[in-house]
Amino acid sequence: MSTTPDHPPGPSGQQEPVETGLSRISLGKIIGGTAALAVLTVMGTYIFGGFNGLSAGGAMALILGVTLSYALGVGLMVAIFHSNRFYDESAHHAALDHFKDRHKDI
């Protein structure tokens, strides 16, 4: 979500966030990139002999552990990034509105 200058203010007098439609595309890229990273890691483990001496259960645990660890780590980073962007943007616009007259005096 982003706020655009040409978007009219909402009922509270402040600009309301506008849905840009890019979040679904970005989310797909993040999921695809995370899956590709997990596949490359498992392939690298296989190529360098990381599966030698492992039972089927051990190999499955390795694959699931790597995949779920990447998914958890990337998911938490995305959540924090989105949270910071959403709240910082509204605070930024509020500060600009508060100090608008002060910039004209300089």
N, C-alpha and C positions, 0 to 999 in steps of 0.2 A: 504494500500500500504506500502511496505517496501523495503528497499534497501539491497541487499545482496552483500557481498564482491566479490563473483565470477561472478557477473554480469558485463559485459564490460561497460566502460564509454560511455556516449552519445556523440553527436557531439560537445557539449560545453566542453568536457573534464572531466565533473563531472558525477558521477553515476546517472543514471535515476531511478526513483521509479519503482518498479516491482509490478504488480498486483498479489496478493497471492491467491485470490479467497475466502478468509475467511470473507470478508466484508459482503457478502450476508448471510452467515450462522450466523454471529454475529448480523446482523440487524434483522433476523428472531427471534433470541433469545431475543433481546431487546423488539421487538414488542410483542412477546408472554408473556414475563415477565411483561410488562406494562399492558397488557390485564388481566393477572391473578391477578395482584395487584388490578386493578379496580374491578374485580369480587369479590375478597375477601373483599374489602372495602364495597361494596354494600351488600354482604351477611351478613357481620358483623353489618352493619347498620340495616338490617332487623331483625336479631336475637336479637339485643339489643333494638328493639322497635323504631328505628328512623323513621319508616314510619307511626307510629300511628298518626292519625289525619291529614295526608296529603291527598290531593286530587290526582287524577291521574296525573294532570298537575304538581303538586308539586313533586310527586315521579319521574316523567320523568325528571324534571329539576334537581333534586338531582342526578340522575343516569348520565345524560349527563354532568352535571357540574363536577362531580368526574372524569369521564372518560376523558373528554377533558382537565381538569387540569393536570391529570397525563400524558397524551399524550404530552401536551405542555411542561411541565417541563422536562420530560425525553428526548424529542426531542431536546430541547435547550441544555441540558447537553451533549448529544451525539454529536451535532454539534460543541460545544466548544471543547470537548475532541478530536474529529477527526481533527479539525483545529489546535489545539496545537501540536498534534502528527505529523501531516504532515509538518508543518513549522519548528518545533524544530528539527526534524530528519535531514532535509536538512541543517539547520544551524549548527548542530552538526558535520556533515560530512565535511562541509566547514571549520569549525574551526580546525578539525583534519588534514585536508590537508594543511591548512595554517601553522600550528605549527609542521608539521611532522619532519622537520629537527631539530628543537629545542629539541625534545624528544631523538633523536639519540646522541646529544652532551652531554647529562647528563649521 
